[in-house]
Amino acid sequence: MIAIGSCGHPCDDERIYHKQINTLVANGYLVKYFTYSSESYMDEDDHDNIEYRFFNSSEISQKQYKKILFNLLNNEPPQIFHIHDMELLPIAFKLKKKHPDISIIYDVHEDLEAMWDTFSSYSGLIKKFINTMLSKYEKQYLSCVDQFILANRLANKKRYEQYNNCLIIENFPLLKMTNHRNISNPTQLLYHGQLSDERGIAHLVDAFQILSKKNSNLELLLIGNYRKNDFQKTLATLVGNNEKIKILSQVKHYEIWNFLKTAHIGIIPFKNVPLCQKNTPTKLFEYMLADCAIVASDLKPIREFCNQSASWAEPGDVNSLVKAISYYLDNNDKYIEHIKTNNDLIQTDYHWEAVSDKLLNLYRKLLN
């Protein structure tokens, strides 16, 4: 039996549930999925060999969840405990001490040091002290880990390789979501993901305000939740009374494809901050698969995958972003060419089915 645990990710997190768990189950593994978040979810086509345990974060504390989780796994030890959040490291550490035969997989979705640095509300020495403490907290438990998985090839592997093997399994989309369509002149711009300052959303809105004065048929759709309430107020002021800009709350993973497949240009306007210097956004591959042209900040984790088939903007530069979007509005041939190039890249290399064997081979090795 395999136990997979998360602590804060949505229950239907596309990497954890739709890709990893379904891949394992499709290959005959029995999975117990423990998840702690605000909303329960499971696929309509649930498999018999998934045991799903949802813990509501609005009803019990994280401390209570971790205590319950440890007791459940201690009473019925799994062969593998695969965790997706740093908060579960103490559980893995304690479990490994009690049951040394259990294999621990620590699945790190983003470069944590870069994330702490970017999201910290402090500065200077206070920020450095807090981030150092977070790093020490993580490191004190890493000796229990048998295998690390990183979702980004530019993340700091050396941090984990000193403890054990580190495997890169990128968060590519499922090919079953492919739905080729007739490529028309671009009018709808889309961004989906967290709505926050470091993601460059304010710059995107400013750029669109400039573009919409010359392109009356242009629309901008923003889909996501706000990281900070203050930014919601800021964005509302920037949008003003422009009815061509629509903002929707985050939607379910399976619903986002309805929006992706009607959009024409997918935007990734990230700032040049540590988080965006280390992590490749999953939305890049989703845009590519959905036949959206890519306009993105010129950052290595993005350029790595579509160097010759995107329109690039200088991070944090509104005028550069205007020019990058205008490139496709004014060059239909390049717009079509880049869409086809990127979809070919998805079909040949950047899809989940191309990397899922890495996960299966890892499980075979640990269970051998």
ABEGO torsion letter per residue (X at the ends): XBBBBBBGBBAABAAAAAAAAAAAAAAGBBBBBBBBBABBBBBAABBAABBBBBBBAAABBAAAAAAAAAAAAAABBBABBBBABAAAAAAAAAAAAABAABBBBBBBABBAAAAAAAABABBEAAAAAAAAAAAAAAAAAAAABABBBBABAABBAAAAAAABBBBBBBBBBBAAABBBBBBBBBABBBBBEBBBAAAGAAAAAAAAAAAAAABAABBBBBBEBBABAAAAAAAAAAAEABAABBBBBBBBAAAAAAAAAABABBBBABBBBAAAAABBBAAAAAAAAAGBBBBBBBBAAAAAABAAABBBBBBGBAAAAAAAAAAAAABAAAAAAAAAAAAAAAAAABBAAAAAAAAAAAAAAAAX
